[in-house]
Amino acid sequence: MQPIQFGGLTVGGGAPLLLIAGPCVIESESHAIDTALAVRAGVQYVFKASYDKANRTSVRSFRGPGLDEGVRVLSRVREAAGVPILTDIHEPSHAEVVARVADVLQIPAFLSRQTDLLVAAARTGRAVNIKKGQFLAPADMRHAIAKVVDAGNRRVIVTERGVSFGYNNLVVDMRAFPILRSLGYPVVYDVTHSLQLPGAGDGVTAGQAQFIEPMASAGVAAGIDGVFMEVHERPEQAKSDAQNALRLDLLEPLLAHLVSIHEITRKAPV
């Protein structure tokens, strides 16, 4: 596997563990900056927050500040915290605008087969993080990767976020991680989204945050290159994904644990 670089960071190829973290959605400029400042120390860190949650369960759910205000806030986070930025795009027309501030453009799991979106993200030249659809087998991600690579961009990250298991549930098959790594690109595990109970909260997504530590530990032990976690100082008050976000004060000890596992794993014979 060839590592990829962005924003002064390196992911894959035996590099230190990458952390992608932030609130699910931009709640305010001050909240986004405060979260980035609270998280940034000690690991390779990319700030993540969405400017528009276009796939919320209910039409009444908070979606975020929108494209223009969201890009402005993300620019302020970059300036204030000095960290790379990742955010998701939902429409091809957003790619160039968001690429002005984001180091990584993320393709949402539900849109992981949308050719025009993948190609638009690829053509910006930014790194592209493709989330594996809840409906896809791990090996099927080779087709999504090919759409980005064939558009001239080899800076691809693949993220596992669970697969649909019956109604209102997701599971993570640990075999997915070596299968995804065999495709030749860095692999990230989206821990908190994999612990969603989609649609199980009567108009909102429910979740099982109590399983973040064991699931994250298992993923790192399985050889992933990075972890993705939504964090919030008061998850019960978060405007999106409240039930599966990690409480911010639990992040530091969890990261120390995950880094120790990663150090052992990346030195082990494969």
C-alpha positions in Angstrom: 0.0 0.0 0.0 1.2 3.4 -0.9 0.6 6.1 1.7 -1.2 9.3 0.8 -0.5 12.8 2.0 -2.6 15.8 2.6 -2.4 18.9 4.9 1.0 17.8 6.2 -0.2 14.4 7.3 0.4 10.9 6.0 -2.1 8.1 6.2 -1.3 4.4 5.4 1.9 2.6 4.6 2.8 2.2 8.3 2.2 5.9 9.2 1.0 6.7 12.7 -2.7 6.4 13.4 -4.9 9.0 11.8 -7.8 10.6 13.7 -10.8 12.1 11.9 -13.0 13.7 14.5 -15.5 16.5 15.2 -19.2 17.1 15.6 -21.5 15.5 13.2 -22.8 18.8 11.9 -21.5 22.4 12.2 -23.6 23.8 15.1 -21.9 27.2 15.2 -18.5 28.8 14.4 -17.5 28.9 18.0 -18.5 25.3 18.7 -16.6 24.0 15.7 -13.4 26.0 16.6 -13.6 25.0 20.3 -13.9 21.3 19.3 -11.0 21.4 16.9 -8.8 23.1 19.6 -9.8 20.5 22.2 -9.0 17.6 20.0 -5.9 18.6 18.0 -3.0 17.6 20.3 -1.1 14.3 20.3 -2.1 12.5 17.1 -2.4 13.1 13.3 -5.7 14.9 13.3 -8.2 16.0 10.7 -11.2 18.1 11.8 -14.5 16.8 10.4 -18.0 18.4 10.4 -20.8 18.6 7.9 -22.2 21.8 6.5 -25.3 20.0 5.3 -26.7 16.7 6.6 -28.8 16.1 3.5 -29.8 12.6 4.5 -31.4 13.2 7.9 -34.2 10.8 8.9 -36.8 13.5 9.3 -37.5 16.7 7.4 -37.7 18.5 10.7 -34.1 17.5 11.8 -31.3 20.1 11.9 -29.3 20.0 8.6 -26.6 22.5 9.3 -25.7 26.0 8.1 -25.6 25.2 4.4 -22.8 25.5 1.8 -21.7 29.1 1.9 -21.8 29.6 5.7 -20.4 26.1 6.2 -17.4 26.8 4.0 -16.8 30.0 5.9 -16.9 28.3 9.3 -14.5 25.5 8.1 -12.1 28.2 6.9 -12.2 29.8 10.3 -11.5 26.4 11.9 -8.5 25.9 9.7 -7.2 29.4 10.6 -7.9 29.1 14.4 -6.8 25.5 15.0 -4.2 25.0 12.3 -5.6 21.6 11.3 -6.6 19.9 8.0 -10.3 19.8 7.2 -12.6 17.0 6.0 -16.2 17.5 5.0 -18.8 15.6 2.9 -20.3 16.7 -0.3 -23.6 15.6 -1.7 -23.7 17.3 -5.1 -21.1 17.5 -7.9 -21.5 21.3 -8.0 -20.3 21.6 -4.4 -16.9 19.9 -5.1 -14.9 22.9 -6.3 -16.4 25.3 -3.8 -15.6 23.0 -0.8 -12.2 22.1 -2.2 -11.1 25.7 -1.5 -11.1 25.0 2.2 -11.2 21.2 2.7 -8.1 19.0 2.4 -10.3 15.9 2.0 -13.7 15.6 0.3 -15.8 12.9 1.7 -18.3 10.8 -0.3 -21.2 9.8 2.0 -22.0 6.1 2.2 -25.4 6.4 0.7 -23.8 8.1 -2.4 -20.7 5.8 -2.7 -21.8 4.6 -6.2 -22.7 8.1 -7.5 -20.3 8.4 -10.5 -20.7 12.1 -11.1 -20.1 12.9 -7.5 -17.0 10.7 -7.3 -15.5 12.2 -10.5 -16.2 15.7 -9.4 -14.4 15.2 -6.1 -11.5 13.5 -7.9 -11.0 16.3 -10.3 -10.5 18.9 -7.6 -7.2 17.2 -6.8 -8.0 16.9 -3.1 -7.8 13.6 -1.3 -11.1 11.7 -1.5 -12.5 9.7 1.4 -15.1 7.2 0.1 -17.4 5.8 2.7 -18.5 2.2 2.0 -22.2 2.0 1.4 -24.2 0.1 4.0 -25.4 -2.0 1.1 -22.0 -2.9 -0.3 -19.6 -5.8 0.2 -16.1 -4.7 1.0 -14.6 -6.0 -2.3 -17.3 -3.9 -4.3 -15.4 -0.8 -3.2 -12.9 -1.4 -6.0 -15.4 0.0 -8.4 -15.9 3.3 -6.5 -12.1 3.6 -6.1 -11.7 3.1 -9.9 -14.0 6.0 -10.6 -11.8 8.3 -8.7 -8.5 6.9 -10.0 -9.7 6.9 -13.6 -10.5 10.6 -13.2 -6.8 11.2 -12.4 -6.7 11.1 -8.6 -4.9 8.4 -6.7 -5.3 10.0 -3.3 -8.1 7.8 -2.1 -9.1 6.7 1.4 -11.7 4.0 2.0 -13.9 4.1 5.1 -15.9 1.3 6.7 -19.0 2.3 8.5 -21.0 -0.9 8.9 -23.4 -2.8 6.8 -27.2 -3.0 7.2 -28.3 -6.0 9.3 -32.0 -6.4 9.3 -34.1 -3.4 10.3 -32.6 -0.4 12.2 -29.2 -2.0 12.8 -25.7 -2.1 11.5 -22.9 -4.6 12.0 -19.2 -4.5 11.3 -17.5 -7.6 9.9 -13.9 -7.5 10.9 -13.0 -9.4 7.8 -13.9 -6.2 5.9 -10.7 -4.4 7.0 -8.1 -6.8 5.4 -10.4 -7.1 2.3 -10.5 -3.3 2.0 -6.7 -3.0 2.6 -6.1 -5.5 -0.1 -7.5 -2.9 -2.6 -4.3 -0.9 -2.1 -5.5 2.2 -0.3 -5.6 3.4 3.3 -8.5 2.2 5.3 -10.4 4.2 8.0 -13.0 2.8 10.4 -15.9 5.2 11.2 -16.6 3.9 14.6 -19.4 6.1 15.8 -21.5 5.9 12.6 -21.2 2.1 12.7 -22.9 2.2 16.1 -26.0 3.9 14.7 -29.4 2.3 14.9 -30.7 4.0 11.7 -34.2 5.3 12.0 -34.8 3.6 15.3 -35.4 6.8 17.2 -38.8 7.8 15.9 -37.6 10.4 13.4 -34.0 10.4 14.5 -31.1 8.0 14.4 -30.6 6.1 17.6 -27.2 4.7 18.6 -25.1 2.7 21.0 -22.2 4.9 22.2 -21.4 2.5 25.0 -19.7 0.2 22.4 -17.3 2.8 21.0 -14.2 1.6 22.9 -14.4 -2.1 22.1 -15.3 -1.6 18.5 -12.6 1.0 17.9 -10.0 -1.3 19.6 -11.1 -4.2 17.5 -10.8 -2.2 14.3 -7.3 -0.9 15.1 -6.2 -4.4 16.0 -7.5 -5.5 12.6 -5.0 -3.2 10.9 -6.8 0.0 10.0 -4.9 3.2 9.2 -7.2 5.6 10.9 -10.3 6.1 13.1 -13.3 8.4 12.5 -15.3 9.4 15.5 -17.9 12.0 16.1 -17.2 13.8 19.3 -19.2 16.3 21.4 -18.8 17.8 24.8 -22.4 17.1 25.6 -23.6 14.4 23.2 -27.1 14.5 24.6 -27.4 18.1 23.3 -25.8 17.4 19.9 -27.9 18.5 17.0 -27.2 15.3 15.0 -26.2 11.8 16.0 -26.5 12.5 19.7 -26.8 8.8 20.7 -23.7 7.5 19.0 -21.2 10.4 19.5 -18.3 10.0 21.9 -18.2 12.4 24.9 -15.2 14.7 24.3 -13.6 14.1 27.7 -13.4 10.4 26.9 -11.4 10.9 23.7 -7.9 11.4 25.2 -7.7 8.1 27.1 -9.3 6.2 24.3 -6.8 7.6 21.8 -3.9 6.6 24.0 -5.3 3.1 24.1 -5.8 3.0 20.3 -2.4 4.3 19.6 -0.8 1.6 21.7 -2.7 -1.1 19.8 -1.8 0.5 16.5 1.9 0.6 17.4 1.8 -3.1 18.0 -0.2 -3.9 14.9 1.8 -2.0 12.4 5.0 -3.7 13.5 3.5 -7.2 13.3 4.2 -9.4 10.3 1.4 -9.4 7.7 
